[in-house]
Amino acid sequence: MYDYTIYYVLSWFVGGISLLALAFFLVRNVTFKEIFLRPAIIISVLVLIGAIFFGTYSYKTYAPDFAMPPFMHTMAPGGLAPYLPLANISKFFASEPNFPRIEDIGADYNAVPPPITRTTSETVEFNLTATEVISEIAPNIYFNFWTYNKQVPGPMLRVRTGDTVVINLTNDITSLHTHNIDLHSVNGPGGGATLTNVVPGETKSFKWKAVQPGIYVYHCATANVSTHSSHGQYGLILVEPEEGLPKVDKEFYVMQGELYTQGDIGRQGMTVFDAKKLIDGNPTYVTFNGRIEKETGMEINRGERVRMYVGNGGVNLVSSFHIIGEIFDTVYPEGAMGKNSALFKNVQTTIIPAGGAAVVEFVAEVPGKLVLVDHALARMNKGAWATAIVKGDENPEIFSEIKSNTTTAGIMPTMNHHGY
């Protein structure tokens, strides 16, 4: 996993030493012929050529300097300090064996807390742990995700308007960085971030009152905020209206996110964060629930009414959320709900801003495979798709093939979800 990293580090150190040795001999000698015939010079040149070769090779595969050039700066609060500059790479390797290995980083689409049936307010408590882990973006492509509770997105939280909410945030002892939590549902400085800055091994708590209903994003707001969010530290919290939400048959939890890694799409092994791509707004991967889908994670029975809580962890892209083969009969735009909030009807594609969310509802009328996409469709090539299976009997009144014995040239071939 770390072969190229080792090549890169050794190349710089060995290459630097050989370059100094070469400069030393050039200064002490007059003629090139005399210099070149010395065995020490020949060895230094050969070592330097080898170091350049391996350094270039390792960099093109992926750049293992762990984020950005040490002198690169931004105008954001806190700047954008190197994630792990070359000088601290030994600290990363010393800590690397302690990072938890997670087989599947993706949060379960089905892990939606049950609807709230009580009619009075209560105090609700949540325990979250910020943990830096290693997991796959896709088979044999690894990344150092920063998470809440070892998953991306973090667990979906659910409360009722009027509840008092207690958040206990722990930073796992194996972490290398400080973390906190900013909930967009909180009225207060930093959305709670100012009260929850936790160093590795530390726990802090705060309480807040859920005043306004809606579906809200939460994320880490430690400077540089965009760096933490683009490592996977985000999730959703639902604040139900006092009267609750209409009953549905299935609920799913979906969040779009962006991963910025050095090298091209599909580079194997341990890929590392690329801050330049982050600043340029050009993610290597765009995912639903943290990784490229391995297998279908959502099953629906024909005729069931479905509600999806859909968030956008950002940090740069606006999501054009669409399900191929469905129409949203109801959309809660930008997550707004409760009295006097707008509802959209019969929507094909809904916009979800970075750091925003929406709720979409539909009835699954036809069996088959539904494909969730960001309809900025080039992003499908970066992983922005997921699937849901609708099971049940055919529904020819709504959807059926017209069979013909004639062959018509130019008919579009059938496309599976990999082709659309």
C-alpha positions as CSV (number, residue, x, y, z in Angstrom):
1,M,0.0,0.0,0.0
2,Y,2.8,2.4,0.8
3,D,5.5,1.3,-1.7
4,Y,5.3,4.6,-3.7
5,T,5.5,6.7,-0.5
6,I,8.7,5.0,0.5
7,Y,10.2,5.4,-3.0
8,Y,9.3,9.1,-2.9
9,V,10.8,9.9,0.5
10,L,14.0,7.9,-0.2
11,S,14.3,9.5,-3.6
12,W,14.3,13.0,-2.2
13,F,16.7,12.2,0.6
14,V,19.1,10.1,-1.4
15,G,18.9,12.4,-4.4
16,G,19.6,15.5,-2.3
17,I,22.7,13.9,-0.7
18,S,24.0,12.8,-4.1
19,L,23.4,16.3,-5.5
20,L,25.3,17.9,-2.6
21,A,28.2,15.4,-3.2
22,L,28.3,16.3,-6.9
23,A,28.3,20.0,-6.1
24,F,31.1,19.5,-3.6
25,F,33.4,17.8,-6.2
26,L,32.6,20.3,-8.9
27,V,33.7,23.1,-6.7
28,R,37.0,21.4,-5.8
29,N,38.0,20.5,-9.4
30,V,38.7,22.5,-12.5
31,T,38.3,20.3,-15.6
32,F,35.2,18.3,-16.4
33,K,37.4,15.4,-17.6
34,E,39.1,15.1,-14.3
35,I,35.9,15.2,-12.5
36,F,34.0,12.7,-14.6
37,L,36.8,10.1,-14.3
38,R,36.6,10.0,-10.6
39,P,34.6,6.9,-9.3
40,A,32.9,9.0,-6.6
41,I,31.5,11.3,-9.2
42,I,30.2,8.5,-11.4
43,I,28.5,6.8,-8.5
44,S,26.9,10.1,-7.4
45,V,25.6,10.7,-10.9
46,L,24.2,7.2,-11.2
47,V,22.5,7.5,-7.8
48,L,21.1,10.9,-8.7
49,I,19.6,9.5,-11.9
50,G,18.1,6.6,-10.1
51,A,16.6,8.9,-7.4
52,I,15.0,11.1,-10.1
53,F,13.6,8.1,-11.9
54,F,12.0,6.6,-8.8
55,G,10.9,10.0,-7.5
56,T,9.1,10.7,-10.8
57,Y,7.6,7.3,-11.0
58,S,6.2,7.5,-7.5
59,Y,4.8,11.0,-8.0
60,K,3.0,10.1,-11.2
61,T,1.3,7.1,-9.5
62,Y,0.2,9.3,-6.6
63,A,2.0,12.1,-4.8
64,P,2.8,10.9,-1.3
65,D,3.7,14.2,0.3
66,F,0.3,13.9,2.0
67,A,-1.5,17.0,0.8
68,M,0.2,20.0,-0.6
69,P,3.5,21.9,-1.0
70,P,4.5,23.3,2.4
71,F,4.5,26.9,1.1
72,M,1.0,26.7,-0.4
73,H,-1.5,29.0,1.4
74,T,-5.1,30.1,1.1
75,M,-7.2,33.0,2.3
76,A,-9.5,30.8,4.4
77,P,-9.6,31.2,8.2
78,G,-6.8,29.1,9.5
79,G,-5.2,28.8,6.1
80,L,-4.7,25.4,4.6
81,A,-1.7,24.0,6.3
82,P,-0.2,20.8,4.9
83,Y,-2.1,17.7,6.1
84,L,1.2,15.9,6.7
85,P,4.2,17.8,5.3
86,L,7.3,15.8,4.5
87,A,8.9,16.8,7.8
88,N,6.1,15.0,9.7
89,I,5.8,11.9,7.5
90,S,7.6,9.8,10.1
91,K,4.7,10.7,12.5
92,F,2.2,9.4,10.0
93,F,4.0,6.1,9.6
94,A,4.4,5.7,13.3
95,S,0.7,6.2,13.8
96,E,-0.5,4.4,10.7
97,P,-0.6,0.9,12.3
98,N,-3.1,2.3,14.9
99,F,-5.6,3.6,12.3
100,P,-8.6,1.3,12.3
101,R,-9.1,-0.6,9.1
102,I,-12.7,-0.5,8.0
103,E,-13.9,-3.1,5.5
104,D,-16.7,-0.9,4.1
105,I,-16.7,2.8,4.9
106,G,-20.1,3.4,3.4
107,A,-23.0,4.1,5.7
108,D,-25.9,1.8,5.3
109,Y,-28.6,3.5,3.2
110,N,-31.2,1.7,5.4
111,A,-29.8,3.1,8.7
112,V,-32.5,5.7,9.3
113,P,-33.7,6.1,12.9
114,P,-37.4,5.3,13.3
115,P,-40.1,8.0,13.1
116,I,-40.8,9.8,16.4
117,T,-44.2,8.9,17.7
118,R,-44.2,10.8,21.0
119,T,-46.1,14.1,21.3
120,T,-44.0,15.8,23.9
121,S,-40.4,17.2,24.0
122,E,-37.6,15.3,25.7
123,T,-33.9,15.5,26.2
124,V,-32.1,13.4,23.6
125,E,-28.4,12.4,23.8
126,F,-26.0,11.3,21.1
127,N,-22.5,10.0,21.3
128,L,-20.2,10.6,18.3
129,T,-16.6,9.7,17.9
130,A,-14.3,11.3,15.4
131,T,-12.0,8.6,14.1
132,E,-9.4,8.6,11.3
133,V,-9.5,5.3,9.5
134,I,-8.2,3.6,6.4
135,S,-10.7,2.1,4.0
136,E,-11.4,1.6,0.3
137,I,-12.9,4.1,-2.1
138,A,-13.1,1.3,-4.6
139,P,-11.4,-2.2,-4.7
140,N,-7.7,-1.8,-3.9
141,I,-7.9,2.1,-3.8
142,Y,-7.4,3.2,-0.2
143,F,-7.9,6.5,1.5
144,N,-7.4,7.9,5.0
145,F,-11.0,8.9,5.8
146,W,-11.9,11.1,8.7
147,T,-15.2,10.0,10.1
148,Y,-17.9,10.2,12.7
149,N,-18.3,6.7,14.1
150,K,-16.1,5.0,11.5
151,Q,-18.5,5.6,8.6
152,V,-19.2,8.1,5.8
153,P,-21.6,9.8,6.2
154,G,-21.7,9.8,10.0
155,P,-24.9,8.3,11.6
156,M,-28.2,10.0,10.8
157,L,-29.6,11.7,13.9
158,R,-33.3,12.2,14.5
159,V,-35.0,14.5,17.0
160,R,-38.3,16.4,17.4
161,T,-38.9,20.1,17.3
162,G,-38.7,21.3,20.9
163,D,-36.3,18.6,22.1
164,T,-33.2,19.5,24.1
165,V,-30.3,17.7,22.4
166,V,-27.0,16.7,24.1
167,I,-24.0,16.0,21.8
168,N,-21.0,14.2,23.3
169,L,-18.1,14.3,20.9
170,T,-15.0,12.2,21.5
171,N,-11.8,12.3,19.4
172,D,-10.4,8.8,19.2
173,I,-6.9,8.5,20.7
174,T,-5.6,7.1,17.4
175,S,-6.4,10.4,15.6
176,L,-3.6,12.7,14.4
177,H,-5.8,15.8,14.2
178,T,-8.2,18.0,16.3
179,H,-11.9,17.6,15.4
180,N,-15.2,19.2,16.3
181,I,-18.8,19.3,15.1
182,D,-21.0,22.0,13.5
183,L,-24.7,21.1,13.2
184,H,-26.6,23.4,10.9
185,S,-29.7,22.8,13.1
186,V,-28.1,24.6,16.0
187,N,-28.6,28.3,16.8
188,G,-25.3,29.3,18.4
189,P,-21.6,30.1,17.5
190,G,-20.1,27.6,15.1
191,G,-23.2,25.4,15.3
192,G,-21.5,23.8,18.3
193,A,-18.0,23.8,16.9
194,T,-16.7,26.4,19.3
195,L,-17.7,24.1,22.2
196,T,-16.5,20.8,20.8
197,N,-12.8,21.3,19.7
198,V,-11.4,17.9,20.9
199,V,-7.8,16.8,20.7
200,P,-7.0,13.1,20.3
201,G,-8.3,11.2,23.4
202,E,-10.6,14.1,24.6
203,T,-14.4,14.3,25.0
204,K,-16.5,17.5,25.1
205,S,-20.3,18.0,25.3
206,F,-22.8,20.7,24.7
207,K,-26.6,21.0,24.6
208,W,-28.9,22.9,22.4
209,K,-32.6,23.2,21.7
210,A,-34.1,22.1,18.4
211,V,-36.1,25.2,17.5
212,Q,-36.8,24.8,13.7
213,P,-37.8,21.6,11.8
214,G,-35.9,20.5,8.8
215,I,-33.2,18.1,7.5
216,Y,-29.8,19.6,8.3
217,V,-26.2,18.8,7.5
218,Y,-23.6,18.4,10.3
219,H,-19.9,18.4,9.7
220,C,-16.4,19.0,11.2
221,A,-15.6,22.7,11.3
222,T,-12.0,22.5,12.4
223,A,-9.8,24.8,10.3
224,N,-9.3,24.2,7.5
225,V,-13.0,23.2,7.3
226,S,-12.9,22.1,3.6
227,T,-10.1,19.7,4.4
228,H,-12.1,17.9,7.1
229,S,-15.3,17.7,5.1
230,S,-13.5,16.4,2.0
231,H,-12.1,13.5,4.1
232,G,-15.7,12.4,4.9
233,Q,-16.6,14.2,8.1
234,Y,-20.3,15.0,7.5
235,G,-23.8,13.6,8.2
236,L,-27.5,14.5,8.5
237,I,-29.7,15.4,11.4
238,L,-33.5,15.4,11.0
239,V,-35.5,17.7,13.2
240,E,-39.1,16.5,12.8
241,P,-42.0,19.0,13.0
242,E,-44.0,18.7,16.2
243,E,-46.8,17.0,14.2
244,G,-44.4,14.6,12.7
245,L,-44.0,13.6,9.0
246,P,-46.5,11.7,6.9
247,K,-46.1,7.9,7.1
248,V,-44.2,6.1,4.4
249,D,-43.2,2.5,3.8
250,K,-39.4,2.9,3.4
251,E,-36.9,5.5,4.4
252,F,-33.3,5.8,3.1
253,Y,-30.2,7.9,4.0
254,V,-28.1,9.1,1.1
255,M,-25.3,11.7,1.1
256,Q,-23.2,12.8,-1.8
257,G,-19.6,13.7,-1.1
258,E,-16.3,14.6,-2.8
259,L,-12.9,13.0,-2.5
260,Y,-9.7,14.8,-3.6
261,T,-6.8,12.4,-4.2
262,Q,-3.5,12.8,-5.9
263,G,-3.1,11.0,-9.2
264,D,-5.7,9.9,-11.7
265,I,-9.0,8.1,-11.2
266,G,-8.4,4.4,-10.5
267,R,-4.9,4.7,-9.1
268,Q,-4.2,1.6,-7.0
269,G,-2.9,1.4,-3.4
270,M,-2.9,4.2,-0.8
271,T,-4.1,7.4,-2.3
272,V,-3.6,10.7,-0.5
273,F,-5.4,14.0,-0.2
274,D,-4.7,16.6,-2.9
275,A,-5.3,20.1,-1.6
276,K,-4.8,21.7,-5.0
277,K,-7.6,19.7,-6.5
278,L,-9.7,20.8,-3.5
279,I,-9.0,24.5,-4.1
280,D,-9.6,24.0,-7.8
281,G,-12.9,22.2,-7.1
282,N,-12.0,19.2,-9.2
283,P,-12.7,16.0,-7.1
284,T,-11.1,12.8,-8.2
285,Y,-14.2,10.9,-7.0
286,V,-17.8,11.9,-6.3
287,T,-19.6,9.3,-4.2
288,F,-22.9,8.4,-2.6
289,N,-22.3,7.3,1.0
290,G,-18.5,7.4,0.9
291,R,-17.4,4.9,-1.7
292,I,-18.0,3.5,-5.1
293,E,-21.0,1.2,-4.7
294,K,-20.0,-2.5,-4.4
295,E,-23.6,-3.9,-4.4
296,T,-27.1,-2.6,-4.3
297,G,-27.9,-1.3,-0.9
298,M,-31.6,-0.5,-1.2
299,E,-34.5,-2.8,-1.8
300,I,-38.1,-1.6,-2.4
301,N,-41.3,-3.5,-3.0
302,R,-43.5,-2.4,-5.9
303,G,-46.2,-0.1,-4.6
304,E,-44.3,1.1,-1.6
305,R,-44.1,4.8,-0.8
306,V,-40.4,5.8,-0.4
307,R,-38.8,8.7,1.3
308,M,-35.1,9.6,0.8
309,Y,-33.2,12.0,3.0
310,V,-30.5,13.3,0.6
311,G,-27.6,15.5,1.7
312,N,-24.6,17.0,0.0
313,G,-21.4,17.0,2.1
314,G,-19.7,19.1,-0.5
315,V,-17.4,20.9,-0.4
316,N,-17.5,22.4,-3.9
317,L,-20.2,20.8,-6.1
318,V,-23.9,21.5,-6.3
319,S,-25.8,18.2,-6.7
320,S,-28.5,17.7,-9.3
321,F,-30.1,14.8,-7.7
322,H,-32.1,12.5,-10.0
323,I,-33.3,8.9,-10.0
324,I,-33.4,7.3,-13.4
325,G,-36.8,5.7,-13.8
326,E,-38.6,7.7,-11.2
327,I,-40.4,11.1,-10.7
328,F,-40.4,12.7,-7.2
329,D,-44.1,13.3,-6.5
330,T,-43.0,15.4,-3.4
331,V,-39.8,17.3,-2.6
332,Y,-39.0,19.2,0.5
333,P,-36.7,21.7,-1.2
334,E,-33.4,22.4,0.7
335,G,-34.7,20.4,3.6
336,A,-37.4,22.9,4.6
337,M,-40.4,21.4,6.4
338,G,-43.1,22.4,8.9
339,K,-45.8,25.1,8.8
340,N,-45.7,27.5,5.8
341,S,-42.8,25.6,4.2
342,A,-43.0,25.0,0.4
343,L,-43.4,21.5,-1.1
344,F,-42.6,20.9,-4.7
345,K,-44.7,18.4,-6.7
346,N,-43.8,16.2,-9.7
347,V,-40.1,17.0,-9.8
348,Q,-37.6,15.3,-12.1
349,T,-34.3,16.6,-10.6
350,T,-33.8,18.6,-7.5
351,I,-30.9,20.9,-6.6
352,I,-29.0,20.2,-3.4
353,P,-26.4,22.8,-2.6
354,A,-23.1,22.0,-1.0
355,G,-23.8,21.8,2.8
356,G,-27.5,21.4,2.1
357,A,-30.1,18.6,2.0
358,A,-33.5,17.7,0.6
359,V,-36.2,15.1,1.1
360,V,-37.7,13.3,-1.9
361,E,-40.7,11.0,-2.0
362,F,-42.1,8.7,-4.6
363,V,-44.1,5.5,-5.1
364,A,-42.2,2.7,-6.7
365,E,-44.6,1.6,-9.5
366,V,-42.5,-0.6,-11.7
367,P,-40.1,-3.4,-10.7
368,G,-36.5,-3.2,-11.8
369,K,-33.3,-1.3,-11.1
370,L,-33.4,2.4,-10.2
371,V,-30.2,4.4,-10.6
372,L,-29.5,7.4,-8.3
373,V,-27.3,10.0,-9.9
374,D,-26.0,13.5,-9.9
375,H,-27.4,14.5,-13.2
376,A,-24.2,16.5,-14.0
377,L,-23.7,13.1,-15.6
378,A,-19.9,13.3,-16.2
379,R,-19.7,12.8,-12.4
380,M,-21.0,9.2,-12.9
381,N,-17.5,8.5,-14.3
382,K,-16.2,9.6,-10.9
383,G,-18.5,7.3,-9.0
384,A,-21.7,9.5,-8.5
385,W,-24.3,6.7,-8.8
386,A,-26.0,4.2,-6.6
387,T,-28.7,1.6,-7.2
388,A,-32.0,0.5,-5.7
389,I,-33.9,-2.6,-6.6
390,V,-37.7,-2.6,-6.9
391,K,-39.2,-6.1,-6.5
392,G,-42.6,-7.3,-7.4
393,D,-44.9,-8.2,-10.3
394,E,-44.7,-6.3,-13.6
395,N,-47.0,-3.3,-14.1
396,P,-47.8,-3.2,-17.8
397,E,-50.3,-0.4,-17.4
398,I,-47.5,1.9,-16.3
399,F,-44.5,0.4,-18.2
400,S,-44.2,-2.3,-20.9
401,E,-42.5,-3.3,-24.0
402,I,-44.2,-3.1,-27.4
403,K,-43.1,-6.3,-29.3
404,S,-42.6,-6.2,-33.0
405,N,-41.5,-8.7,-35.6
406,T,-39.8,-6.0,-37.7
407,T,-36.2,-4.9,-37.2
408,T,-35.6,-1.2,-37.3
409,A,-32.1,0.2,-37.9
410,G,-30.8,2.7,-35.6
411,I,-32.8,1.8,-32.4
412,M,-30.9,2.7,-29.3
413,P,-29.5,-0.5,-27.6
414,T,-30.6,-1.4,-24.1
415,M,-28.4,0.3,-21.5
416,N,-27.6,-1.1,-18.1
417,H,-26.8,1.2,-15.2
418,H,-23.1,1.2,-16.1
419,G,-23.9,2.8,-19.4
420,Y,-26.1,5.6,-18.2
